Amino acid sequence: MVKNKLPCLMHKVLLFLAIFLPFISSHLSAQERRPGDLFPPDKIFLLEEPRDWQDTEEIMERLYLKTGDIVADIGAGSGYFTIPLASRVGEKGLVFAEDIQIQMINYISKKVETLDLKNVRVIFGKTEDPSLLDNFFNLVFLANTYHELEKPSLLLENIRKDLRYYGRLAIIDWDPAKKSPFGPPTEEKIPEDTAIKEIERAGFELIENHNIMPYHYFLVFKKKNN
């Protein structure tokens, strides 16, 4: 009797795995994965070099920021995008430049002080929590940062809380489908469709997909309000 039941049991196990394993794997990939390496602070000067492969002005144009908007620049690094963001929102707006590496925070702070930017706040955040204010931001912006996240769902959950009712989330990150002569290893890059699924699962809806960069995708989401 035991021998007769084994093939039936194995068949049920295999059937279960065939049906549910893709869903389990997808869920795990959204919850936890091996993150890409953080950008080394001792090479921060590289972040300040002009980028003909990332047109800052065009990116700013496609974010449709208004005077008075409040923006969070998550994983701000050297503040490369923080400065143009601050320029766009003007004196009545605010930009919160957040990073989890103290060397980056110190660098941005000195830059903000040197430029006398009154509309920038520098925030020392956590890996899964940018330590921002709930229901406060018009836009949360992540550039070249998403692939570094180990648990994107936790950060996205916090970002969703931080956004206002009609708040938007903009993601610019390395596209493994586009070969680049520099940047993180291909295995650390997150495919565009994976990023979209993860972010939509966290309570966002894709509203814009800008294919304007040779090595990156540029996705804009709106916050879903159930």
Buried (B, 14 or more C-beta within 10 A) or exposed (E): EEEEEEEEEEEEEEEEEEEEEEEEEBEEBBBBBEBBEBBEBEEBEEBEEEEEEBEBEEBBEBBEBEEEBBBBBBBBBBBBBBBBBBBBBBEEBBBBBBBBBEEBBBBBBEBBEEEEBEBBBBBBBEBBBBEBEEEBBBBBBBBBBBBBBBBBBBBBBBBBBBBBEEBBBBBBBBBBEBEBEEBBEEEBBBEBEBBBBBBBBBBBEBEBEBEEBEBBBBBBBBBEEE
